[in-house]
């Protein structure tokens, strides 16, 4: 009944393609300690559930958000953020926690994972509190295109990067005028 055991078991199951077993193990970990690892496991759980929702006949099709489908941000908003925002939290604060959670997964799991890169891109494309986040989101999609073998998937990720690359949020700050 140690948090770390269930969290690690969940991660192993997820990396082994046993997503439901992974989700179940992470849920057990979160019951023991909901805020460990700065809440990262909560986003691992949500990402696992999102992947399950995108699995068809036992196969995960990348990109997870095909043209016209909702993406990880949309899933996360409906699953978690909408209620938090209704309770008084700001959207930017919740989005920041999600970005930190996915970034943590990339740091401690696989920073080259197309799934994590896509999820990060989806989140970065929705933030308006960090100038240049749109460019970073676009780079995440582009990096995902480098990491998949299938040419069709490469092209879809590349198109996602291309269509999002000029999206800039926040106040424009010319070089040399940044504070700090």
N, C-alpha and C positions, 0 to 999 in steps of 0.2 A: 504493500500500500504506500509506496513512496512515489511522489510526484515524478521524479526523474525517470523511474522505471517505466511508467505508463507513457510519459512524453516521448522517450527514446523508442519504445516499442511502437508507438504510433508512427513515428518518423520512419522506422525501418519498414513497417507494413506499407506505408505510402510509397516509399522508394521501390518497393518490390511489386508495385502495381495492385496491391490489395487495399484499395482506397477505403472501403467500408470498414474493414478491420482497423485501419489506421485512424479513421474518424472516431470509432468507438473507443479506442485506447486513449486518444487525445481528450475525449470527453471525460474519461475517468481521471486523467491527470488534472484537468481543470476543476473537477470537483474537489480534489485534494488541495490544490493551490491555484486559484483563478488568476493571480497576478504575477506569477513567476516569469522570469525572462522578459520583464517589462510588458507582459501581456501578449508576447509573440505567438504563443500556442493558440490563442483565441483566433488569430488570423490564419494559422495553419489549419485549424478546424474549419473555418469558413471557406478557405481555398479548397480543402478536401471535399467539402459539400458541393462547392461550385463545380469541381472536376466531375464528381459523380453525376451532377445534373447535366453535364455535357457528354457523358459516356453513352454510346449507343452500341448495343449488342456486344458489350464488353470491350469496346475500342474507344480510346480517347482520340478525338480528331483535333488536330492543331491547325490553325489557331483555335483556342477554345471559343472565342467569339467570332463566328463566321459573319460575313457581311449581313447587316440588318439585324443581328442578334444583340441582345444585351451583353455587356461585358462584366468583368469581375467587379468593377466599381458599382454598376447597377445592381448586381446580386448582393453585394455588401450593403449597399444603401437600403435595399428592401429588407434584408435579413437583420440588420443591426443598427445602422446609422439613423434611419428614419425615427426610430423610437428614442434614441439618445438625443437627437436634435429636438424632438417634441418635448423632452424632459428638461430642456434648457441648455444642453451642450451646443457648441457651435459646430457647424459642418466642417470648418477648417481644422478644428481641434481633433475631431474624429478621423478625418482624412489623414491628418498628420500621424496619428497612432497607427493607422493601417499601413501607411508608407513605411514607417519605422518597423512594423511587424514583418512585412514582406522583405524589406532590406535585411533584417536580421536573419530571415530564412536563407537569403542569398549568401550571407556571410558565413553561416554555420552549416549550410547544407551544400548547395551547388549554385554558384553564382552564374553559371553558364546555362542553367535550366531554361528552356524556352517558355515553360509554364510560368516560372517566377518572373522572367523578363516581361512576358506579356502582362501579367498581373500588375507589375510595377508600372509599366507603361500606361495601363488603364487608369491607375490611380493618379499618376502624375499629370495625365491629360485633364483631370478634373480640378486640380488645385489652382487657386488664384492668389495664393498668399506668398508664392515664391516666384520671382521673376526668372524666366528661363525654364520653368518646370516642363513646359510643353516641348521644348527642345530635348530635354532629358528623356521625356516619355518617348519621343520619336526615336532617340538613340537606343532605348531599351527594345523597341520593336525591331529596329535594324539589327541589333545584336542577336535577337531571337532568329532573324532570317539567316544569320551565319551559322547558327547552332543546329538547325534541322537539316536532315539529309534529303528529304523529299522536295523535288523542284517546285511542285505546286504550292507546298507550304512555304517554301522560301519566297516565292513570288507574292503570296498573300501577306506575309509579314513585311516584305519590302514595300508593298503598296500601303500598308498601314503606316509605316514609317514616313513614306513620301507624303501621304495626305495629311499627316499631323505635324510635319517638321516645322512649319512656319507659325505654329500656334505658340504665342508668347503670352504669359499672364503677368499681372502685377505692373507696377509703374515702370516705364522705360527709364533706365538709368544709363546714360552714356558712360563709356569707359572713362575712368578717372574721377567720376563724381560719386562713386560708391563710398558709403561711410564705413568706418570700422577698420 
